[in-house]
Amino acid sequence: MRWKIRCFVAALGVLAVSGCARQELAAPHESAITAIRYQVGPCHGTCPVYRVDLQQNGATRFIGERYTAVEGERMTTGDPERFALVKQRLSAWQPTMGTTLKTAETPRCGPRATDFSHYTVTWIRRDGETAVLEHDSGCRSDDARQLTAVLQSLPETLQIANWVQP
């Protein structure tokens, strides 16, 4: 009799675990990244200062603040492939959802030069949860330089470079 009870309890455990596994597989789809925002902050000179909000459907909102060719808000409809491309290019540096990572405070920064632009990238899920990366482009490690290059290429990728460069 004890053997049957143990088997029954074990079977219930397997069913419970398999139910959780199915739920975990469904969760990433339900909480997929639906927007990416990146902001380029000031340096100690005339570096462009602007913000870009990119939606999953490819809609792009640019807000030029200082030292940009265009000041104020501009919109493009874009396409979902651009969103997917930006998301893929930034994926290696995306922190865990619900956290903020500051590259200048990590070993990934390496030696640091001052007076360079700062970037803030925010990944936003459907449920509103975010992951934030604050990157100092003065970080000089190979990894940090690669990230800076990706961030600097985003205006061209999104076809808004003529709004950024004065």
C-alpha positions, 0 to 999 in steps of 0.5 A, a space after each residue: 500500500 505504501 508503494 502505491 501511495 509513493 507512486 501516486 505522490 510521485 506522479 502528481 509531482 511529475 504532473 505539477 512540474 510539467 505544468 510549470 514547465 509549460 507555463 515557463 515556456 509560454 512566459 517569454 512570449 507573453 513578456 517579449 520586448 515590445 519597445 527599446 529606448 535609447 538616450 544619448 547624454 551630454 559630454 563636456 562639449 558639443 556632443 548630440 543629446 537626443 532620445 529615440 523610442 523604438 516600438 516593436 512595429 518599427 515606429 520610431 520617435 526621435 527627440 532632439 535636445 541639443 547639438 542635433 540637426 533637428 531639435 524637437 520631435 520627429 516620427 517615422 513609421 519604420 518597419 518591424 525588421 528594424 526593431 528586430 535588428 536593433 534588438 538583436 544587435 543590443 541583445 549581448 548587453 541586455 541586463 536581466 529584466 528588473 535591473 540596471 547595469 552601469 558599465 562604468 562600474 563593472 570590469 567590462 569598462 576597462 580604462 576610462 576616458 572622461 568627456 565622452 557621451 553617455 548612453 542609456 538603453 531601456 528594454 521594455 516588456 509588454 508587462 511594463 518591466 524594464 532592463 536598463 543599461 547605462 553605458 559610458 562611451 569613455 570605457 575603453 575595454 574591447 567589449 565596451 568599444 564594441 558596445 559603443 560602436 553598436 550604439 553609434 551605428 543605431 541612427 544609421 540603422 534606423 535611418 535617422 542619422 540626418 536628424 542627429 548629425 548637425 
